[in-house]
């Protein structure tokens, strides 16, 4: 069966094979959520409430996490982008895109991140290198126009249903915010494939990324909440305090952490 993926690189050829291979699971997607949309602009750490989609109340951010950030502003490190929550504006462009001083497997806009994410990535990649693990940036910023072309190519080639499994719709991609990126192993093994989860870069990131403010945004077997199957390569910056809080409490999705409804499919 076809798998869901948020991170189809802009250079990928739109084909059914790519749609099937882009993610880390072959489990079929869950049915669309019927829970009503509840979208507080910001969530105070001590008062965030679970949504009607049965998120556990213990998943709200800890009161130790400060300051409070917006969940809707694309310039916020806590912005939530998923199949229910497009960017506003949809053609948002980060004001502070930079190329981080790290190992790059891409060039052009895909080598860019916002300045906060870039600085955190430099620290994380450096720490990994000190432990003998070489990590490379496989895909960073992706503009709205690039996502239009990528998604449009899939629609033309395979139809919209398959396109939605292979690529985020324009305006619904975390890559557009500058807060997320995909990693590759230094040897280039298994890039954007399920087997990447077993490569040293993925293993190290899963265990250590929170120390630098990152989470694995699409964890294993939580596609019915995030809308995407496991992507061991896709990291998202939310800040050291929040990422560490999630790791210590065993919360693995941002939807659960911020008390938002599950977003398994587009509304």
C-alpha positions, 0 to 999 in steps of 0.5 A: 500500500502507498505510504504517507510522506511530508518530506518528498524532496523537490527533486523527486520524480513524481511516480507511484514508486516514489509515493510508495517508498517515501515513508517508513511504514506501509500501514494504511492511513487512518480515517479522517478525524471528525473532531471539530477544529479548535485552534487557540492562537497561543497555548500557555504552558500551564493551561493548554487543554486536550482537544476533543480527539482524546488527547491525554490531558497530561500531554499539555506543555509543562509549566516549566517551559517558557516563554509562551509561543504562538501556534499559528504564527509561521515565525514562531518556533511552536507553529503547528503545520499539518493537514488541518492547519495550513500556514497563514499566509500560505506563501509565507517566506522566513525573513532570516533564511541562512545557510548553516555551517554544516555538511550539505547534501543539497544546494540552493534554497534546500540548503537554507534554514531560518537563523535559529534552526541553523544555529541549533543544527550547527550545534547538533551536527557538531556534537554528533561529529564529536561522537563519530556520527556524520550527519548531512542536511538532505533538505531544508527550506522549501518555498511555496512555489517549489511546493506548488511545482512538486505537489502539482507534478505528483497530481499530474502523474498519479492523481490527487489521492496519491499526491497527498500520500507523497507530498504535502499540499502547498502551504501545508509543509513544515519545510516552508517555515524554516523550522524543519529539515531532513537529515542524511547519513554521512555515507548517503545510505538509505536517504528518504527510505525506511531503512534510514531509521537504522543508519547511525545519523537517524539512531543518534538523532532519535536519542539526542536531538531534543538536547538541541531543541529538535524532535522527530516530527513524524514518529513511528505508528503515530500517523493517525495523529500527524497524518504521515508515516514514520520519517526518521529523517525529518527533524523539527525545531521547537526549542530545547526546553520544549523538546526536552520536556517532551522527551522526559514525559514520553510525548512524541507528537506536537499535536498531543503536546499542545493539546490539538486535534489529530490531523490524519487527512486534509479537511 
